[in-house]
C-alpha cells in the first residue's frame, strides 16, 4: 500500500491508503520526489470532476524508477526521470506524424488514469525523460508546464526585434516570459491584474514600466501607447476569457499573430467587430494546449532540458510554496480561494516543508 490523494468525486479528495501500483508490460514504477499543482487541477477537483472516479490527480511530477514491468530494460532502475503525462495512442493520423500532442485517442496521467499526487505512479517507459544530475527534483517537476510554455512560444514564432505581449501571468504565462527573455525579446509587454504578478514579472527581469495592471489601466490603450498605436507583432492569451481574447485582436498589429493558450473559463465567442479585426488586419490566430515530446533533441522537452542544463532559465524562482505530501490540500485551497499570493505550489515527497 501507499499514501495518495484520491479524488472520489467532485469536491471529494481524500489523503488515504491506496494500492501501490504494479507496472504492467512496457511500464515502470516511479517513486515520486516532487509534484506541482497545475491550475487545471483546481476545476478538475472542485468543479467538473475527472474522466473517472476514483482517480489520483497530478500530472506535473518527477521521481526515480523503482522497478520495471515486462519488456522494460532494467537500466532504468534508479534513474531520475521527468514524465510526459500524455499517453498517445500511436495509431491515429496525428500520431503517425509524431504530432502526439494532437492525438485523437490519448490517455493522460492525472486526469484519465492515476497520476502523481501519490508516493508511487506507474507510467509507460516511452513517457520517461531521463534527467541530468544538474536538474533538481523541483525543476524536473516543472518540465511539463515549461514544455507547454515553450510549445506555445514556438507556435507564435517570435523574432528578435518584434513586440510581444503576454496576457495572463499565472505559472504558464510567467514561464513563457522566462523563455521569451531567454530568446532576447527586448520589447516584452505583460498584462496582469495582481500586485503579486507584477512582483514576479519584475523578478524575472521585465521592466516595471512594461507591466500593465488591468485593475487600474485600460490594457488596449496601454498597448497602443507603448507601441505608438501600431500594436504588437505577437500576442499570447494565457487566461481563457472572452475579454482577454478580444484584447488580443485589438492589440495585435496588422499582419500580427495571436496565440490562444489559456484554458477556457466558459464558452468563448467572437463579436462581429472582433471577427472583422481578424479579417481586416489579416491576423494569424493559433491555438495550443500541450507540448511536443517525440524523444528528439528538437522537441519541446529537450529544448527545456538544454536550457536548464546551461543555466539559462530558473523555474525554481517561481516556486512560492513548497509543501509536504500531506499538506497538498492546503495548496489546493490556496489556489482555489486565492487566500495568498502564489505562483507554483510544489509538493515535496520525503522532505520537510519549506514555507516561503
C-alpha positions as CSV (number, residue, x, y, z in Angstrom):
1,X,0.0,0.0,0.0
2,X,0.9,3.7,-0.3
3,X,-0.4,7.1,0.7
4,X,-2.2,9.0,-2.1
5,X,-4.6,11.8,-2.7
6,X,-7.6,10.1,-4.2
7,X,-10.4,12.0,-5.9
8,X,-13.7,10.1,-5.3
9,X,-15.9,12.7,-6.9
10,X,-16.4,16.5,-7.3
11,X,-15.1,18.2,-4.2
12,X,-14.2,14.9,-2.5
13,X,-10.5,14.4,-2.4
14,X,-9.0,12.3,0.5
15,X,-5.5,11.5,1.7
16,X,-5.7,7.8,2.3
17,X,-4.1,4.4,1.8
18,X,-4.3,3.2,-1.8
19,X,-2.9,0.1,-3.5
20,X,0.7,0.6,-4.6
21,X,0.6,0.2,-8.4
22,X,2.4,-2.6,-10.2
23,X,3.9,-1.7,-13.5
24,X,2.3,-3.6,-16.5
25,X,4.2,-4.7,-19.6
26,X,6.1,-1.7,-21.0
27,X,5.7,0.3,-17.8
28,X,7.9,1.4,-14.9
29,X,7.1,2.2,-11.3
30,X,8.2,5.8,-10.4
31,X,8.8,6.8,-6.8
32,X,7.8,10.4,-6.5
33,X,10.2,13.1,-5.5
34,X,8.2,16.3,-6.3
35,X,4.9,17.2,-7.9
36,X,3.5,20.6,-8.9
37,X,-0.1,21.6,-8.7
38,X,-1.5,22.8,-12.0
39,X,-4.2,25.4,-12.3
40,X,-6.2,22.8,-14.2
41,X,-6.2,20.6,-11.2
42,X,-8.5,23.1,-9.3
43,X,-11.6,22.8,-11.5
44,X,-10.9,19.1,-12.0
45,X,-11.1,18.5,-8.3
46,X,-13.7,21.0,-7.2
47,X,-15.9,21.8,-10.2
48,X,-16.0,19.3,-13.0
49,X,-14.5,16.1,-11.7
50,X,-12.2,13.8,-13.7
51,X,-12.9,11.4,-16.5
52,X,-13.4,8.6,-14.0
53,X,-13.5,8.2,-10.2
54,X,-11.8,7.3,-8.0
55,X,-8.7,8.8,-9.5
56,X,-5.3,10.1,-8.3
57,X,-4.8,13.5,-9.9
58,X,-1.5,15.2,-10.7
59,X,0.3,15.5,-14.0
60,X,3.4,17.6,-13.2
61,X,5.8,15.4,-11.4
62,X,9.3,13.8,-11.3
63,X,10.9,10.9,-9.4
64,X,13.1,7.9,-9.7
65,X,12.4,4.5,-11.2
66,X,12.0,1.8,-8.6
67,X,11.0,-1.2,-10.7
68,X,10.1,-2.2,-14.2
69,X,7.5,-4.2,-15.9
70,X,7.9,-6.9,-18.5
71,X,9.8,-5.8,-21.6
72,X,11.4,-2.8,-20.0
73,X,15.2,-2.6,-19.8
74,X,16.4,-2.8,-16.2
75,X,18.8,0.0,-16.9
76,X,16.0,2.4,-15.9
77,X,16.1,1.2,-12.3
78,X,17.4,4.0,-10.1
79,X,17.3,6.6,-12.9
80,X,15.8,10.0,-12.1
81,X,13.1,10.9,-14.5
82,X,10.6,13.5,-15.6
83,X,7.4,12.2,-17.2
84,X,5.4,13.4,-20.2
85,X,1.9,12.9,-19.0
86,X,0.1,12.5,-22.3
87,X,0.0,8.8,-23.4
88,X,-0.6,8.8,-27.2
89,X,-2.5,6.0,-29.0
90,X,0.4,5.8,-31.5
91,X,-2.1,4.8,-34.2
92,X,-4.2,7.9,-35.2
93,X,-3.4,10.2,-38.1
94,X,-1.7,12.7,-35.8
95,X,0.4,10.1,-34.0
96,X,1.6,8.7,-37.3
97,X,3.0,12.2,-38.0
98,X,4.5,12.3,-34.5
99,X,2.1,15.1,-33.5
100,X,1.4,13.3,-30.3
101,X,0.0,16.4,-28.6
102,X,-2.9,16.3,-31.0
103,X,-3.6,12.5,-30.6
104,X,-7.3,11.7,-31.1
105,X,-7.4,8.9,-28.6
106,X,-4.9,9.8,-25.9
107,X,-4.7,8.7,-22.2
108,X,-3.5,11.1,-19.6
109,X,-1.8,10.7,-16.3
110,X,-3.7,12.6,-13.6
111,X,-7.0,13.1,-15.4
112,X,-7.8,9.8,-17.2
113,X,-5.6,7.5,-15.3
114,X,-3.8,7.7,-11.9
115,X,-1.2,10.5,-11.7
116,X,1.4,11.9,-9.4
117,X,-0.3,13.0,-6.2
118,X,0.9,9.8,-4.6
119,X,4.0,8.1,-3.3
120,X,4.2,6.0,-6.5
121,X,2.8,6.0,-10.0
122,X,3.1,3.6,-12.9
123,X,3.9,5.1,-16.2
124,X,4.8,3.8,-19.7
125,X,8.6,3.6,-20.4
126,X,8.0,5.7,-23.5
127,X,6.9,8.7,-21.4
128,X,10.1,8.9,-19.4
129,X,12.6,11.7,-19.8
130,X,16.0,10.9,-18.2
131,X,17.2,13.7,-16.0
132,X,20.8,15.0,-15.8
133,X,22.2,15.4,-12.3
134,X,22.3,19.1,-12.6
135,X,18.4,19.4,-12.9
136,X,16.8,19.4,-9.4
137,X,13.7,17.5,-8.4
138,X,11.7,20.7,-8.3
139,X,12.8,21.9,-11.7
140,X,12.1,18.4,-13.1
141,X,8.5,18.6,-11.7
142,X,8.1,21.8,-13.7
143,X,9.3,20.3,-17.0
144,X,5.6,19.8,-18.1
145,X,4.5,23.4,-17.7
146,X,7.8,24.7,-19.1
147,X,7.3,22.5,-22.2
148,X,3.8,23.8,-22.6
149,X,5.1,27.3,-22.4
150,X,7.8,26.6,-25.0
151,X,5.3,24.9,-27.3
152,X,3.2,28.0,-27.3
153,X,6.2,30.2,-27.8
154,X,7.4,28.2,-30.8
155,X,4.0,28.2,-32.4
156,X,4.0,32.0,-32.2
157,X,7.5,32.0,-33.6
158,X,8.7,35.3,-32.1
159,X,11.6,37.1,-33.8
160,X,14.2,39.3,-32.4
161,X,13.1,42.9,-32.7
162,X,9.4,42.1,-32.5
163,X,7.0,43.5,-30.0
164,X,5.4,40.7,-27.9
165,X,2.6,40.8,-25.3
166,X,1.8,38.1,-22.8
167,X,-1.6,38.5,-21.1
168,X,-2.1,36.4,-18.0
169,X,0.7,35.9,-15.5
170,X,0.0,32.6,-13.9
171,X,2.8,30.0,-13.9
172,X,2.5,29.2,-17.6
173,X,2.4,32.9,-18.6
174,X,5.4,33.6,-16.4
175,X,7.3,30.6,-17.7
176,X,6.5,31.8,-21.2
177,X,8.0,35.2,-20.3
178,X,11.1,33.4,-18.9
179,X,11.7,31.7,-22.2
180,X,10.9,34.8,-24.3
181,X,13.5,36.7,-22.3
182,X,16.0,33.8,-22.9
183,X,15.3,34.4,-26.6
184,X,16.4,38.1,-26.1
185,X,12.9,39.5,-26.8
186,X,13.5,43.1,-25.8
187,X,10.1,44.7,-26.2
188,X,8.1,42.3,-24.0
189,X,4.9,43.7,-22.5
190,X,3.0,41.8,-19.8
191,X,-0.6,42.2,-18.6
192,X,-1.8,41.0,-15.2
193,X,-4.3,42.0,-12.5
194,X,-2.4,41.4,-9.2
195,X,0.4,43.2,-7.4
196,X,1.9,39.8,-6.8
197,X,2.1,39.1,-10.5
198,X,3.9,42.4,-11.1
199,X,6.5,41.5,-8.5
200,X,7.0,38.1,-10.1
201,X,7.4,39.7,-13.6
202,X,9.9,42.2,-12.3
203,X,11.8,39.4,-10.6
204,X,12.1,37.7,-13.9
205,X,13.7,40.8,-15.4
206,X,10.8,42.5,-17.0
207,X,11.0,46.3,-16.5
208,X,8.3,47.6,-14.2
209,X,7.1,50.1,-16.9
210,X,6.4,47.1,-19.2
211,X,3.8,45.7,-16.7
212,X,0.1,46.7,-17.2
213,X,-2.3,46.2,-14.3
214,X,-5.8,45.8,-15.7
215,X,-7.3,46.8,-12.4
216,X,-6.0,50.4,-12.9
217,X,-5.3,50.7,-16.6
218,X,-7.1,50.0,-19.9
219,X,-4.8,47.4,-21.4
220,X,-5.8,48.2,-25.1
221,X,-5.0,51.9,-24.6
222,X,-1.8,51.0,-22.7
223,X,-0.5,48.8,-25.5
224,X,-1.4,51.4,-28.1
225,X,0.6,54.0,-26.1
226,X,3.6,51.6,-25.7
227,X,3.6,50.8,-29.4
228,X,2.8,54.2,-30.9
229,X,-0.7,52.9,-31.8
230,X,0.8,50.2,-34.2
231,X,0.1,47.2,-31.8
232,X,2.2,44.2,-31.0
233,X,3.5,41.7,-33.5
234,X,2.6,38.7,-31.3
235,X,0.1,38.4,-28.5
236,X,-0.2,35.4,-26.2
237,X,-3.5,34.9,-24.4
238,X,-2.9,32.8,-21.2
239,X,-6.2,33.5,-19.4
240,X,-9.0,31.8,-21.3
241,X,-11.6,34.6,-21.1
242,X,-13.6,36.4,-23.8
243,X,-12.3,39.8,-22.8
244,X,-8.6,38.9,-22.9
245,X,-9.1,37.1,-26.2
246,X,-10.8,40.2,-27.6
247,X,-7.9,42.3,-26.2
248,X,-5.5,40.3,-28.3
249,X,-7.4,41.0,-31.5
250,X,-7.5,44.7,-30.6
251,X,-3.8,44.8,-29.5
252,X,-2.3,42.9,-32.5
253,X,-0.7,44.8,-35.2
254,X,-1.9,44.5,-38.8
255,X,-0.5,41.2,-40.0
256,X,0.2,40.1,-36.5
257,X,-0.2,36.8,-34.7
258,X,-2.4,35.8,-31.8
259,X,-1.9,32.6,-29.9
260,X,-4.6,31.3,-27.6
261,X,-3.3,29.1,-24.9
262,X,-5.4,29.8,-21.8
263,X,-7.9,27.0,-20.8
264,X,-11.4,28.5,-21.3
265,X,-13.3,29.5,-18.2
266,X,-16.6,29.5,-20.1
267,X,-17.9,29.5,-23.6
268,X,-15.8,31.6,-25.9
269,X,-17.2,33.7,-28.7
270,X,-16.3,36.4,-31.2
271,X,-18.4,39.6,-31.6
272,X,-18.9,40.7,-35.2
273,X,-16.5,43.6,-34.6
274,X,-13.8,41.3,-33.3
275,X,-14.3,38.9,-36.2
276,X,-13.8,41.9,-38.5
277,X,-10.5,42.6,-36.8
278,X,-9.2,39.2,-37.8
279,X,-10.3,39.8,-41.4
280,X,-9.2,43.3,-41.9
281,X,-5.9,43.0,-40.0
282,X,-5.2,39.7,-41.7
283,X,-4.3,38.2,-38.4
284,X,-2.9,34.7,-37.9
285,X,-4.7,33.0,-35.0
286,X,-3.3,29.8,-33.5
287,X,-4.3,27.6,-30.6
288,X,-2.2,25.3,-28.4
289,X,-2.8,23.3,-25.2
290,X,0.1,20.8,-24.7
291,X,3.7,20.2,-25.8
292,X,5.7,18.2,-28.3
293,X,7.5,15.1,-26.9
294,X,8.9,12.9,-29.6
295,X,12.2,11.9,-28.0
296,X,14.1,14.1,-30.3
297,X,16.7,16.8,-29.4
298,X,14.5,19.4,-31.0
299,X,11.2,18.6,-29.2
300,X,9.9,21.0,-26.5
301,X,11.0,18.9,-23.6
302,X,14.6,18.7,-24.8
303,X,14.5,22.4,-25.6
304,X,13.7,23.0,-21.9
305,X,16.3,20.5,-20.7
306,X,19.0,22.1,-22.7
307,X,18.3,25.5,-21.2
308,X,18.1,24.0,-17.7
309,X,21.5,22.3,-18.1
310,X,23.0,25.5,-19.4
311,X,21.6,27.5,-16.5
312,X,19.7,29.9,-18.9
313,X,16.4,29.6,-17.1
314,X,15.5,29.3,-13.4
315,X,12.0,27.9,-13.0
316,X,12.5,27.4,-9.2
317,X,12.4,31.2,-8.8
318,X,8.6,30.8,-9.4
319,X,8.0,28.3,-6.6
320,X,6.2,30.2,-3.9
321,X,5.1,27.3,-1.7
322,X,6.9,24.0,-1.0
323,X,4.7,21.6,1.0
324,X,4.8,18.1,2.3
325,X,2.7,15.4,0.6
326,X,0.1,15.5,3.5
327,X,-0.2,19.3,3.0
328,X,-1.4,19.1,-0.6
329,X,-5.0,20.1,0.2
330,X,-3.7,23.3,1.8
331,X,-2.0,24.1,-1.5
332,X,-5.2,23.3,-3.4
333,X,-7.2,25.7,-1.2
334,X,-4.7,28.5,-1.6
335,X,-5.1,28.2,-5.3
336,X,-8.8,27.8,-5.3
337,X,-9.6,30.5,-2.8
338,X,-6.7,32.8,-3.6
339,X,-6.1,33.5,0.1
340,X,-2.4,34.1,-0.6
341,X,-0.2,35.3,-3.4
342,X,1.1,32.2,-5.2
343,X,2.8,31.1,-8.4
344,X,3.9,27.5,-8.4
345,X,2.8,25.3,-5.5
346,X,5.2,22.4,-5.2
347,X,4.7,19.1,-3.2
348,X,7.9,17.6,-1.9
349,X,8.0,13.9,-1.0
350,X,10.1,12.6,1.9
351,X,11.3,16.1,2.8
352,X,10.3,18.8,5.3
353,X,8.2,21.6,4.0
354,X,9.9,24.9,3.2
355,X,7.3,27.6,3.6
356,X,8.4,30.7,1.7
